Amino acid sequence: MTTVLLMVFLLGVPFWLVVVTAGKDQGEALNPSLALPTQWHLLENFATVITDGRMVSAFFGSLLIMVPAVLGVLVFGSMASWILGRRKGRKISFIYALGISGIVLPPAVVTIVLLLRQMGLAGTAPGMVGVYMGMYMSTVIFFVTGFVRTIPFELEEAARVDGAGPVRIFVQIILPLLGPTLATATILICLYIWNDVFYALFVIGGRIDTLPLNLYQVASAGLYLQNWHLIFAYIILMSLPLLITFAVMQRKIISGITGGAVK
């Protein structure tokens, strides 16, 4: 019970602070506090953020980068995990260790930017998509490889007897079984990409707007300077898509985490 109350406190207090500050006017929000606003201005602040903060274009910019990056890393990562989960040997073990090393080894930002410039991809959506795919491929391999090893090999043998090739086996047999695990990986990767400012600033800063990058830019330019009510209103709107996605996919995410842990 104490642990639950502690978690409610740690998670509830920041959430309450964000909501009540987003509902205040500029004067009341100048010094953010947990006090309720004298009069709620939440919808007005949302409207101001959407119209004056270029939030719509930033939203589509985030989708332009996140959707292909997530799809690409899930497809190629699950394919690699299938091979790594089925084959054995020292070479495969080394390749697997190399594949998941990206979880603990941070990417070299300067090297990435210089390489993208040499390839002509700096400041472009394909370049940013490639960076995210390279960064989070390790996450998918880590989640999926262990799960693949629990899938009975007899399913693939039966499909091969029926004349199915590797592509058909992967698409029709392996991929559907990876649903809960891929759902978990999807949420984690979407969370990382959706909230990323650091890498987006160096790779596409000033050329393509994403939601967190746009918030950083307009706040730095002075539009939201000392306007904490607008900043927190922006944060709420920016977080809504992921909150809705998590609520819809909650059961699959939990089953993917517990299934991977048990298996």
C-alpha positions in Angstrom: 0.0 0.0 0.0 2.8 2.4 0.8 4.4 1.7 -2.5 1.2 2.4 -4.3 0.7 5.7 -2.5 4.3 6.6 -3.2 3.8 5.9 -7.0 0.6 7.9 -7.0 2.4 10.8 -5.4 5.4 10.7 -7.7 3.3 10.5 -10.8 0.2 12.4 -9.7 1.9 15.6 -8.4 3.8 16.4 -11.7 0.7 15.6 -13.7 -1.5 17.8 -11.5 1.0 20.7 -11.8 1.0 20.5 -15.6 -2.8 20.4 -15.8 -3.5 23.3 -13.4 -0.8 25.5 -14.8 -2.1 24.9 -18.3 -5.5 26.1 -17.1 -4.2 29.4 -15.7 -3.7 32.8 -17.4 -0.2 34.3 -17.8 -0.2 36.2 -14.5 -1.2 33.2 -12.3 1.1 30.8 -14.2 4.2 33.1 -13.8 5.1 31.1 -10.7 3.8 27.5 -11.3 2.2 26.0 -8.2 -0.3 23.2 -7.3 -3.1 25.7 -6.6 -6.2 25.7 -8.8 -6.6 28.6 -11.2 -9.0 31.3 -10.3 -10.7 30.9 -13.6 -10.0 28.0 -16.1 -8.4 29.0 -19.4 -7.4 25.6 -20.6 -9.3 25.6 -23.9 -8.2 29.1 -24.6 -4.6 28.2 -24.0 -5.0 25.1 -26.3 -6.4 27.3 -29.1 -3.5 29.8 -28.7 -0.9 27.0 -28.8 -2.4 25.5 -31.9 -2.8 28.8 -33.9 0.3 30.7 -32.8 2.7 27.9 -32.1 2.7 26.2 -35.5 1.6 23.0 -33.8 -0.3 21.5 -36.7 2.6 21.6 -39.1 4.9 20.3 -36.3 2.5 17.4 -35.6 2.6 16.3 -39.3 6.4 16.7 -39.2 6.6 14.3 -36.3 4.4 11.8 -38.1 6.5 12.2 -41.2 9.5 11.0 -39.3 8.1 8.7 -36.7 5.8 6.5 -38.8 8.4 5.3 -41.4 11.1 5.1 -38.7 9.0 2.8 -36.5 7.7 0.7 -39.4 11.2 0.3 -40.8 12.8 -0.6 -37.5 10.0 -3.1 -36.6 10.2 -4.9 -40.0 14.0 -5.1 -40.3 14.5 -5.7 -36.6 12.0 -8.5 -36.4 13.6 -10.1 -39.5 17.0 -10.0 -38.0 15.6 -11.3 -34.7 14.1 -14.3 -36.5 17.5 -15.2 -37.9 19.3 -14.6 -34.7 16.7 -16.6 -32.7 16.9 -19.6 -35.0 20.6 -20.0 -35.6 23.2 -21.0 -33.0 26.9 -20.7 -32.7 29.6 -18.3 -31.6 29.3 -16.1 -34.6 25.6 -15.7 -34.1 26.1 -15.0 -30.4 28.7 -12.3 -31.3 26.4 -10.7 -33.9 23.5 -10.7 -31.4 25.7 -9.1 -28.8 26.8 -6.5 -31.4 23.2 -6.0 -32.4 22.0 -5.2 -28.8 25.1 -3.1 -27.9 23.2 0.0 -29.2 21.1 -0.1 -26.0 24.1 0.8 -23.8 26.4 2.6 -26.3 25.3 6.1 -27.1 25.4 7.2 -30.8 28.2 9.6 -31.8 26.3 12.7 -32.8 29.1 14.5 -34.5 29.9 11.4 -36.6 26.3 11.0 -37.6 25.9 14.6 -38.7 29.2 14.5 -40.7 28.2 11.2 -42.3 24.8 12.5 -43.3 26.4 15.6 -44.9 28.7 13.4 -46.9 25.6 11.4 -48.1 23.5 14.5 -48.8 20.9 13.5 -46.2 21.6 16.1 -43.5 18.5 18.2 -42.8 16.2 15.7 -44.5 13.4 13.4 -43.3 15.0 10.3 -44.8 18.2 11.1 -43.0 16.4 11.5 -39.7 14.5 8.3 -40.3 17.7 6.4 -40.9 19.2 7.8 -37.7 16.3 6.7 -35.6 16.2 3.2 -37.3 19.9 2.8 -36.5 19.4 4.0 -32.9 16.5 1.8 -32.0 17.2 -1.4 -34.0 18.9 -2.8 -30.9 15.7 -2.3 -28.9 13.6 -4.5 -31.3 16.3 -7.1 -31.5 16.5 -7.3 -27.7 12.8 -7.7 -27.3 12.0 -10.0 -30.2 15.0 -12.5 -30.3 14.2 -14.1 -27.0 10.5 -14.4 -28.0 11.4 -16.0 -31.3 13.3 -18.8 -29.5 10.1 -19.8 -27.7 8.2 -20.3 -31.0 8.1 -24.1 -31.9 10.3 -24.8 -34.8 7.8 -27.4 -36.0 5.5 -24.7 -37.3 8.2 -23.6 -39.8 9.0 -27.1 -40.8 5.3 -27.8 -41.5 5.2 -24.7 -43.6 8.3 -25.7 -45.6 6.8 -29.1 -46.3 3.8 -27.3 -47.8 6.1 -25.4 -50.1 6.3 -22.1 -48.2 9.4 -20.0 -48.7 11.2 -17.9 -46.0 9.2 -14.7 -46.8 5.9 -16.5 -46.6 6.9 -18.3 -43.4 7.9 -15.0 -41.8 4.8 -13.0 -42.9 2.2 -15.7 -42.2 3.6 -17.6 -39.3 6.3 -15.7 -37.3 5.0 -12.1 -37.6 1.5 -12.7 -36.3 2.9 -14.5 -33.2 5.1 -11.4 -32.5 2.2 -9.1 -32.1 2.3 -8.4 -28.3 6.1 -8.1 -28.3 6.1 -5.8 -31.3 3.4 -3.7 -29.6 5.6 -3.2 -26.6 8.6 -2.2 -28.8 6.4 0.1 -30.8 5.2 2.1 -27.8 8.8 2.4 -26.4 10.2 3.5 -29.8 7.4 5.9 -30.4 7.9 7.5 -27.0 11.6 8.0 -27.7 11.1 9.5 -31.2 8.1 11.6 -30.3 9.9 13.3 -27.4 13.3 13.6 -29.0 14.9 17.1 -29.2 18.6 16.4 -29.0 19.2 14.4 -32.2 16.4 16.2 -34.2 18.1 19.5 -33.4 21.4 18.4 -34.8 20.1 16.5 -37.9 17.0 18.4 -39.1 17.0 21.5 -36.8 15.5 24.5 -38.7 14.4 22.5 -41.7 11.7 20.2 -40.5 9.5 20.9 -37.5 8.7 18.2 -35.0 6.6 18.8 -31.9 9.3 18.9 -29.2 11.7 20.6 -31.6 9.1 23.2 -32.4 8.4 23.8 -28.7 12.1 24.3 -28.1 12.4 26.8 -31.0 9.3 28.9 -30.3 10.2 29.0 -26.6 13.7 30.1 -27.4 12.4 32.8 -29.8 10.4 34.4 -27.0 6.8 33.4 -27.9 6.5 31.3 -24.8 9.0 33.2 -22.7 7.6 33.2 -19.1 4.4 31.9 -20.5 4.3 28.7 -18.5 0.6 28.2 -19.2 1.3 27.9 -22.9 4.3 25.7 -22.4 2.3 23.2 -20.3 -0.7 23.4 -22.6 1.6 22.5 -25.5 3.0 19.6 -23.5 -0.5 18.2 -22.8 -1.5 18.4 -26.5 1.9 16.9 -27.5 1.4 14.0 -25.1 -2.2 13.1 -26.0 -1.5 10.9 -29.1 0.8 8.7 -27.1 -1.5 8.5 -24.1 -4.4 7.5 -26.3 -2.3 4.9 -28.1 -1.1 3.5 -24.8 -4.6 3.3 -23.5 -5.8 1.4 -26.6 -2.8 -1.0 -26.7 -2.4 -1.4 -22.9 -3.3 -5.1 -22.8 -1.0 -6.1 -25.6 1.8 -4.0 -24.1 1.5 -5.7 -20.7 1.2 -9.2 -22.2 4.3 -8.5 -24.4 6.4 -7.4 -21.4 5.2 -10.3 -19.1 5.4 -12.8 -22.0 8.9 -11.8 -22.8 10.0 -11.9 -19.1 8.5 -15.4 -18.5 9.7 -16.9 -21.8 
